[in-house]
């Protein structure tokens, strides 16, 4: 019975963390400025190697590029990492200008 209680506790904690992470990432995406109607594909998951939940987004008419967002539950923060034709970009990369949607001033200020 202790194993069952432990398993239920871990499962409940995981789903709670998943819910929090997805909500925070979705709020960040809204603040970033990507309209939901422009999202053609999204993938949400957990990166065991890093211990972070993540969401990747591909927008209409931009299939070779994607926007990646990860949630760090320890720091309660969302991080951005994009991909432009196979090159990883962040806010300081000159290639970020090739993405269809640029980060809003609100998101840029959150990174400082």
C-alpha positions as CSV (number, residue, x, y, z in Angstrom):
1,X,0.0,0.0,0.0
2,X,3.0,2.3,0.6
3,X,4.1,1.7,-3.0
4,X,0.6,2.6,-4.3
5,X,0.5,5.8,-2.3
6,X,4.0,6.7,-3.5
7,X,3.1,6.0,-7.1
8,X,-0.1,8.0,-6.8
9,X,1.8,10.9,-5.2
10,X,4.5,10.9,-7.9
11,X,1.9,10.7,-10.7
12,X,-0.2,13.5,-9.1
13,X,2.9,15.7,-8.8
14,X,3.9,15.1,-12.4
15,X,0.5,16.0,-13.8
16,X,0.3,19.1,-11.6
17,X,3.8,20.2,-12.8
18,X,2.8,19.5,-16.4
19,X,-0.3,21.6,-16.0
20,X,1.7,24.5,-14.5
21,X,4.4,24.3,-17.1
22,X,1.9,24.2,-20.1
23,X,0.0,27.2,-18.6
24,X,3.2,29.2,-18.1
25,X,4.5,28.4,-21.5
26,X,1.2,29.3,-23.2
27,X,1.2,32.6,-21.3
28,X,4.8,33.3,-22.5
29,X,3.8,32.4,-26.1
30,X,1.0,34.9,-25.9
31,X,3.4,37.5,-24.5
32,X,5.9,36.6,-27.2
33,X,3.3,37.6,-29.8
34,X,2.6,34.5,-31.8
35,X,-1.1,34.4,-32.8
36,X,-2.7,31.1,-32.0
37,X,-4.4,31.0,-35.4
38,X,-0.9,31.0,-37.0
39,X,0.3,27.9,-35.2
40,X,0.2,25.0,-37.6
41,X,1.9,22.4,-35.4
42,X,2.8,22.2,-31.7
43,X,4.5,19.5,-29.6
44,X,4.5,19.4,-25.8
45,X,6.6,17.1,-23.7
46,X,9.1,16.5,-21.0
47,X,12.9,16.5,-21.6
48,X,14.1,13.9,-19.0
49,X,17.8,14.9,-19.6
50,X,17.1,18.5,-18.5
51,X,14.1,18.0,-16.3
52,X,12.1,20.6,-18.1
53,X,8.8,20.6,-19.9
54,X,8.9,22.1,-23.4
55,X,6.7,23.1,-26.3
56,X,7.8,23.5,-29.8
57,X,5.8,25.5,-32.3
58,X,5.8,25.7,-36.1
59,X,3.8,28.5,-37.7
60,X,2.0,28.7,-41.0
61,X,4.2,29.2,-44.1
62,X,7.4,28.6,-42.1
63,X,7.9,24.8,-41.9
64,X,11.8,24.9,-41.7
65,X,11.9,27.1,-38.6
66,X,10.5,26.5,-35.2
67,X,10.0,28.3,-31.8
68,X,11.0,26.3,-28.7
69,X,9.9,27.2,-25.2
70,X,10.9,25.3,-22.0
71,X,9.7,25.7,-18.5
72,X,12.1,25.5,-15.6
73,X,10.0,24.6,-12.5
74,X,12.9,25.3,-10.1
75,X,13.3,28.9,-11.3
76,X,9.6,29.2,-12.4
77,X,10.7,30.7,-15.7
78,X,10.2,30.1,-19.4
79,X,13.1,30.1,-21.8
80,X,13.1,30.6,-25.6
81,X,15.2,28.9,-28.2
82,X,14.4,29.1,-31.9
83,X,15.6,27.2,-34.9
84,X,16.3,28.9,-38.2
85,X,17.1,26.5,-41.1
86,X,18.9,24.2,-38.6
87,X,20.7,26.9,-36.6
88,X,19.8,27.4,-33.0
89,X,18.9,31.0,-32.1
90,X,18.2,33.0,-29.0
91,X,17.3,36.7,-28.5
92,X,20.9,37.8,-29.1
93,X,21.4,35.9,-32.3
94,X,21.3,37.9,-35.6
95,X,19.4,35.0,-37.2
96,X,16.4,35.6,-35.0
97,X,15.4,38.3,-37.4
98,X,14.6,35.5,-39.9
99,X,11.8,34.2,-37.8
100,X,8.3,35.3,-38.9
101,X,7.4,36.4,-35.3
102,X,9.8,38.5,-33.3
103,X,9.7,38.6,-29.5
104,X,7.7,41.4,-28.0
105,X,9.3,44.1,-25.9
106,X,7.6,42.5,-22.8
107,X,9.4,39.2,-23.5
108,X,12.7,40.8,-24.2
109,X,12.5,42.7,-20.9
110,X,11.7,39.5,-19.1
111,X,15.0,38.0,-20.3
112,X,17.1,40.8,-18.7
